């Protein structure tokens, strides 16, 4: 990993694809003008987070106006781009997919959300992504000139087994486009992001949409950039804004050297064995 500047665009997403894309390009431009090397957009940045909207906004990866627009922005402004996520169609299925582009606008990789958000919290949120979306089947780790980058989407962050496997594969900074809501956000957003950073000793960068109180699904906001010690480097409020932080290679090396949890793991004990009684 090298040291670099990252920008998280907490954008307001409306029921207007053209307006959303124009906003995304403007935020990428502004991020670049402030010296960002890597820019992150939020989950479902081109589409309202609603089951009935996903099929209407879905695009095939090879013929996507959304991806064509943002890849050109990545190229024009010379930044790496984690393009949040969009509803991606393939055959009769729709996936919640994040696409990563390099500074030349070349596609580096894609992550399809692995764990679908099917929950029913009493007096809170009820949402079932599986009504319209299908799950991916692989985790996403990419080698870049900046370092080894991992991508997960929103609900994926709750599954510690997945994130630990990514750390063991050498991920140095984890990008999390996520739209936690007004039930799960205040309860768990900060705790999950910081915990994953601490236990895996890498940077975690979480990008939320801005909060829209008129939407049927209200995002929490509060995008975060957290270092390997769990310290919050930058935090957004509820509204639309860009947050920045410097991800420093030395900080990652120092934390891993001072607290050598990976070297101290007891893998000889990490399985359940039946004991005869």
JOBEL-V628554 format. One record per backbone hydrogen bond with DSSP energy under -0.5 kcal/mol. CO is the residue of the C=O (numbers start at 1). NH is the residue of the N-H. If there is no record, write none. Layout:
co:CO nh:NH
co:CO nh:NH
This chain:
co:4 nh:247
co:5 nh:37
co:5 nh:38
co:6 nh:245
co:7 nh:9
co:7 nh:40
co:8 nh:10
co:8 nh:243
co:9 nh:11
co:9 nh:42
co:10 nh:241
co:11 nh:13
co:11 nh:210
co:12 nh:14
co:14 nh:16
co:16 nh:20
co:17 nh:21
co:18 nh:22
co:19 nh:23
co:20 nh:24
co:21 nh:25
co:22 nh:26
co:23 nh:27
co:24 nh:28
co:25 nh:29
co:26 nh:30
co:27 nh:31
co:28 nh:32
co:29 nh:33
co:30 nh:34
co:31 nh:34
co:31 nh:36
co:32 nh:35
co:37 nh:80
co:38 nh:7
co:39 nh:82
co:40 nh:9
co:42 nh:45
co:42 nh:85
co:44 nh:47
co:48 nh:50
co:50 nh:53
co:50 nh:54
co:51 nh:55
co:53 nh:57
co:54 nh:58
co:59 nh:89
co:60 nh:63
co:61 nh:64
co:63 nh:65
co:64 nh:68
co:65 nh:69
co:66 nh:70
co:67 nh:71
co:68 nh:72
co:69 nh:73
co:70 nh:74
co:71 nh:75
co:72 nh:76
co:73 nh:77
co:74 nh:78
co:74 nh:79
co:75 nh:78
co:80 nh:39
co:81 nh:83
co:81 nh:101
co:82 nh:41
co:82 nh:84
co:83 nh:99
co:85 nh:45
co:85 nh:46
co:86 nh:88
co:86 nh:97
co:87 nh:59
co:87 nh:89
co:88 nh:95
co:89 nh:61
co:90 nh:93
co:93 nh:90
co:94 nh:134
co:95 nh:88
co:95 nh:97
co:96 nh:113
co:97 nh:86
co:98 nh:111
co:99 nh:83
co:100 nh:108
co:100 nh:109
co:101 nh:81
co:102 nh:105
co:106 nh:102
co:109 nh:100
co:111 nh:98
co:111 nh:113
co:113 nh:136
co:114 nh:116
co:116 nh:118
co:117 nh:119
co:117 nh:129
co:119 nh:127
co:120 nh:122
co:121 nh:124
co:125 nh:121
co:127 nh:119
co:128 nh:131
co:129 nh:132
co:129 nh:133
co:134 nh:96
co:139 nh:141
co:140 nh:151
co:142 nh:144
co:142 nh:149
co:144 nh:147
co:146 nh:2
co:147 nh:144
co:147 nh:149
co:148 nh:172
co:148 nh:173
co:149 nh:142
co:150 nh:175
co:151 nh:140
co:152 nh:154
co:152 nh:177
co:153 nh:156
co:154 nh:157
co:155 nh:158
co:156 nh:159
co:158 nh:160
co:159 nh:162
co:159 nh:163
co:160 nh:164
co:161 nh:165
co:162 nh:166
co:163 nh:167
co:164 nh:168
co:165 nh:169
co:166 nh:171
co:167 nh:170
co:172 nh:203
co:173 nh:150
co:174 nh:205
co:175 nh:152
co:176 nh:207
co:177 nh:154
co:180 nh:220
co:181 nh:185
co:183 nh:187
co:184 nh:188
co:184 nh:189
co:185 nh:189
co:185 nh:190
co:188 nh:192
co:189 nh:193
co:190 nh:194
co:191 nh:195
co:192 nh:196
co:193 nh:197
co:194 nh:198
co:195 nh:199
co:196 nh:200
co:197 nh:201
co:197 nh:202
co:203 nh:174
co:204 nh:206
co:204 nh:226
co:205 nh:176
co:205 nh:207
co:206 nh:208
co:206 nh:224
co:207 nh:43
co:207 nh:178
co:211 nh:213
co:212 nh:215
co:216 nh:218
co:217 nh:219
co:218 nh:182
co:223 nh:236
co:224 nh:206
co:225 nh:233
co:225 nh:234
co:226 nh:204
co:227 nh:230
co:231 nh:227
co:231 nh:233
co:234 nh:225
co:237 nh:222
co:238 nh:211
co:241 nh:10
co:243 nh:8
co:245 nh:6
co:245 nh:247
co:246 nh:248
co:247 nh:4
co:248 nh:252
co:249 nh:253
co:250 nh:254
co:251 nh:255
co:252 nh:256
co:253 nh:257
co:254 nh:258
co:255 nh:259
co:259 nh:261
co:260 nh:264
co:262 nh:265
co:265 nh:267
co:266 nh:269
co:266 nh:270
co:269 nh:271
co:271 nh:273
co:274 nh:276
